[in-house]
Amino acid sequence: MDGMINLDKPAGISSAAAVSRVKRLLPRGTKIGHAGTLDPFATGVLLLLIGKATKACEMLMAQPKRYETTAKMGATTATDDRDSPEIPAAIPRQPSRAEIEQAAAAMVGTIQQRPPIYSALKIAGHPAYELARSGKPVNLEPRSVRVDAIEILSWQWPLLRMRIDCGRGTYVRAIARDLGEALKCGGYLTELRRTRIGSFDIAQAVTLEQLIQQGIAPYLQPISLPHPQNPQQGRQND
């Protein structure tokens, strides 16, 4: 059994937990992985790779991604999302839509982004989030990432809805945090939905319930594997 499943990951479970649930539906010993982690509170496109398709992981992770997200302005959290307590910010005034659009435009392109301290990036062999949870200092250097577009979908204080197109390694919750800092009002993510990875769209995604009820076979898609003499195909820096 080889191929890919375009899964609509539900909120409340990790990407690894989603993989584990699907693995129970596969013949014993079948390899399975995923391309591109989603945080537990996030939903949307999670590409599950089965059998020989696991070799396409790097190629798929390098594909451009699209997200639709809601940020709450006027407050921050330690995790830059709703998974930690809200900290109200001192707000000189509410930003206008024009000011938000100007601040967002400054974040489009190849930018230097500081990853959230609650992330899986490792420091001396330990995930940053483990150090942060234990109260130890976390110092993550800014990294080069690519943001292709930020579109403001709606703005009514304090909720800002955005559509974001970006490359591998971009933290969408860091975009919300940095927008809040630029606007001097604070900001964090309350909703995050990945709607596309490369050509794989949420409109064609399948739910866990569908897989459990109908099985894997109807939703297993063939996928072209990287050429064996070009193992770096599709790679780009995190």
N, C-alpha and C positions, 0 to 999 in steps of 0.2 A: 504494500500500500504506500504509494508515493504521491505527493502533491501538496497543495496549499489550501487552507481554509481561511476565508475572509470572515473573521468573527467580530460581531458587535459586542465588545466586552461590557458587561454590566458594571454599575457602580458597586462599591463595597467589597470587591475582591481584588487581589493582586493579579498581575499578569501571570505569575507563576502558578497561582491557584487556578486560573482559567485553563492553563495548559494541563494541570493535574486532572481537572474534571474531564477534559476531552481524552486524555490518555486512557482513562478507564473504559472508553468506548472502542479502543483499538486492540488489535490482537497483541497478546503478550509479547514483549520484547521489541515492539515497534518504536523507532526513534521519533521524538517529537520535540520541537522547540518553537520559539517565536522570534519575530523580527521587530524590535522596537518596543520597549517597555512603556506601559501606561501606569500612572499612579493609581492606587486603589480607588480614589474618589472619582477618577476620570472614566469616561465611557468611549466607545467607538471602535474604529478599525484596529484590530490586532491580528496580524498575519501569523497563523499557525502553520508551521512547516513540518511535514510528516515524511518519514523515510528518507529517500535520497534528496528530497527538496530541502533538507536542512543545510545542504551545501550552498544554497542560494541566500543564506542569512545575511552575509555582508553586502551582497548586491542589493538586497531589498532594503536594508537599513540605510543605505546611501540615497534612497529615493526621496524626492521632496515630499513634505507632509503639509496637510492643511488641518487647522483646528478652528472650532467655533467655541468661544469662551465668554464667560461673564466674570468681570472683576468688580469687587466692591471697593470704592474709593472712600477715603476718610478714616481708614484704619489699616493696621498691619497685623501680621501674625508671624510667629517664629518660623513656620514652615512655608510661608508665602502662599498658603492655601487655607482651606477651611478646616484642615485636620488639626489645628491647634487654636487655643483661645485668642479671641480678637483683642487687639490693643488699640483703643481709640487714639486718633492723632489730633494734635492741635492744628486747626485748619484756619489759615488767614482768611480764605474765601473759597467758594466753590469754583473750580475751573470751568471755563466755557468750552463748548465743542470745538471751536477754532483752536483754542490752546491745546486741547487734547490731540487734535489732528496734527498740530505742529510738533508736539513732543513725540508722537508716534512716528512721524516721518523721519525724525532724527535717529530712530532705531532701525531703519530699513537699510539693508546692505550688508556688507561684511563688517561685523561689529565685535567689540570686546565685551563679553558678557561674564559677569561674576556668578558662578553657579550657586544655588541655594545651599546653605550649610546642612540642611536636611536633604541630602542626596546620596546616591549610591557610589559617588566618586570616592576613591580610596586615598587615604593619607597614611603613609607608613604601613600599608597593608590592611588598614581598618576602614570600613565605610564611614564617610563623614557623618551620616545620621547617627551611627552608634556613638561616636565621640560627642556629638551635640547632645544626645539624650543623657549621657553620663556627666554633662556639665563641663567637659573639657573644651579648651579653645579650638576653634576650627578656622583655619585660614586657607581658603581656596582662591587661587590666582585666577584672574579673568582669562577666558579662553576665546579664541576666534570662532565665531559662528556666523551663519548666513540667514538673514531674515529677508525674504523676497517681497513681502507685502503685509501691511497691517491696515485693515479696513474697519472703520468704525460703523457698526451696524445700528446701534442705538445708544443714546446717552440721556439718562434721567437720574440725577443725583439720588443715591450714591452708586447706581449700577451702570456699568459700562459694558456693552456687548461688542465683541470684536471677532473678525475673521482673520486668521494669521496663517500665512504661507511661509514655511521655513525649511531649513536643511537639518541634517543630522546633528545631534548634540545640543540643539537649542532648547532651553528651558522656558516654556510659556509662562510659568509662574514667576520667573525672573523678569519677564517683560512687564507683567502687571506690577511687580515690586518697583522696577525702575521707572515705569510711568508715574507711579505714585510719588517717587522721590523727585522726579523732574518737575512735577506739578505742585510739589510741597504740600501734598495732602495725604500721602500714604495710599497703598492699594494692595489687594491680595485677591487670588482666584477663589471664586465660589463654585464655578462650573467649568468643566473642560471636556470637550468632545472632539475626538479625532475623526474627521470626516473623509480623509483620503491619505493614502500612501501611494505615490506614483500613480498608476492607472487604476488602483483598487479603491473603489468608492464605497461609502457607507450604504448607498442605495442597494448595493448587491450583497451586503453583509448578512450573515446568518446568526441567529441567537443560540445561546446554549440550550434553551428549551427545544428549539427545532432539531438540534443535533441529537439530543437525548431521545426525542420522540421518533425521529425519522432516520437516524443513523448518519454515519460519516459519508458514505459513498455518494449520495446525491449532491453533496456540496464540495467534494474534493476536486480542486482545479489543477490541471497540469501546469507546470512552470518550467521555463527554459533555465537550465543551469549554466553557471559561468563556465567558460571554456577552460579545460584543465591546464592549458599552457598559459593562461592569463589569470592566475588566482587573485590578482589585485583588482580585477574588474569591479567597477562601481564603488571602490573604497574612497573615503574622504576622511579628513581629520575630524575627530570628536571635538 
